[in-house]
């Protein structure tokens, strides 16, 4: 058998992968002429019939994705050992190595690129609503609700969370990230779709690709980052969703006035390529490699990051614990002593989803409705995100050095206070730049930071036997909150005001502060509830 490279991008079927990728690129390229030809009309393409090259391009993309996926499927699917029988541990007391720092930087960039996709929905909604005659805050007399766009995108992220979790175990973490990058390139054709219906389809596919990045990231961190650093690292990487917001709002202010809202979707081409190139510095999961008999590669990665394979007795105990817990589904999370804690996690996750897909998603539309020009609104959001960006680093330090529970309480209270201010005086705040920028930093940066803190917190507060379900609970209720609020907007065929969306997020956040204060537990130098060893 040929020796596999430990570094670099390694494919099961290199020719198939690159052939499929280039086929997708060709398919995307065939969409660009119609977009360019529409320049004289302000890139207004609604109602234009698809030409022959565009239809051929769509067929090439479908074929290319299929061939690319085949190129990433391992040759040795029948592993020497079952993945469930392999456990990778990192020392809790070890320090960070240069390899860890490099991985943190690369995964931060990857997560930022990934997060820009769903964030783009907020900035394309005003222009898309106007071009397709959709009902929105800026076009109350429209036909279909513009909220259908985020509903399809969010549905895609929910499905993607499950799909990419399965793919990460099936074909490997790096291969799953590569496939996401190729799909980002392919779904860039949203920028050239004449039909709103096809935009919805592409948005769903984009959501599928974007939904699994954070779970894959946190899975890799769990196998490579020392235990005492893992929490704040997860907060730091997850909280950089705020950086994605700042970059997207900046690009929106620069590109949309010249190239229309469609240009933001076309950015999927370069950002997808960057994600593929970043894969060069992302290690494969040692657990996946060991399960597939690729021990030399696994050992090299484990040595680099200071990871070890759990002893047989530890594996046997972990498997026994997890098997015993499988009978109960999610119900053990709501049995004593976890009842109050799980309720607090649910309320907090739900509030994050309501703020993200209620207030935050519609703030570009609402700022324009209140009189700000598109560029001015986008710049206000960019400056607010940059103003609040240091909060991510402060929160990571608070979580790692001070108190996980108190960090959640403080952040949630700050964001709730900002939202309450918008619910009371939102219409007038838009004319006061200083207060507008300061208060917007709370919902934009604070919400992303809370989401990251909750992800780290829920992975630490439960014992091994139910830990994965605890993490799934916090992520699932956040997405459920997003689905719920967008479904309400679709049913109401309008976008609520800035005050209404602010209040919708503020109330559950206040309840979350009370729930965490009453039922939350501390994680620093403490065992999860229910552990005996």
Buried (B, 14 or more C-beta within 10 A) or exposed (E): EEEEEBEEBBBBBEEBBBBBBBBBBBBBBBBBBBBEEBEEEEBBBBEBEBBEBBEBBBEBBBBBBEBBBBBBBBEEEEBEEEBBBBBBBBEEEBEBBEBBEEBBEBBBBBBBBBBBBBBBBBBBBBBBBBBBBBBBBBBEEBEBBBBBBBBBBBBBBBBBBBBBBEBBBBBBBBBBBBBBBBBBBBBBBBBBBBBBEBBBBBBBBBBBBBBBBBBBBBBBBBBBBBBBBBBBBBBBBBBBBBBBBBBBBBBBBBBBEEBBBBBBBBBBBEBBBBBBEBBEBBBBBBBBBBBBBBBEBBBBBBEBBBBEBBEEEEBEBBEEBBEEBEEBEEEBBBEEEBEBBBBBBBBBBBBBBBBBBBBBBBBBBBBBBBEBEBEBBBBBBBBBBBBBBEBBBBBBBBBBEEBBBBBBBBBBBBBBBBBBBBBBBBBEBBEEEEBBBBBBBBBBBBBBBBBBBBBBBBBBBBBBBBBBBBBBBBBBBBBBBBBBBBBEBBEEBBBBBBBBBBBBBBBBBBBBBEBBBEBBBEBBEEEBEBEEE
